[in-house]
Amino acid sequence: MIQTISFGGNMVDLVIKAHKIQQFVLNPVVQQHFLPKEDRIIDCLNPEYNAWEVHDQLLLVWLQSTLSKSVLYRVL
């Protein structure tokens, strides 16, 4: 069963579904930055972490863009 959340309007829900970022809103799981210790030494990031970071930043920027200037200044 898929859990649903309403963020004050259908537009927000539709955009979240369209970009397939529900899991970042409903049940966020941050991937490990590095997999084995050797990857940390050579600065090789986990590909799943890279994908998570892209979606995370997309969601953050999009949500910030929906805030008014007065609210945005308080959030940042």
Secondary structure, DSSP 8 states (H G I E B T S, - for coil): -------SSHHHHHHHHHTT-HHHHHS-----S-SSHHHHHTT---HHHHHHHHHHHHHHHHHHHTS-HHHHHHH-
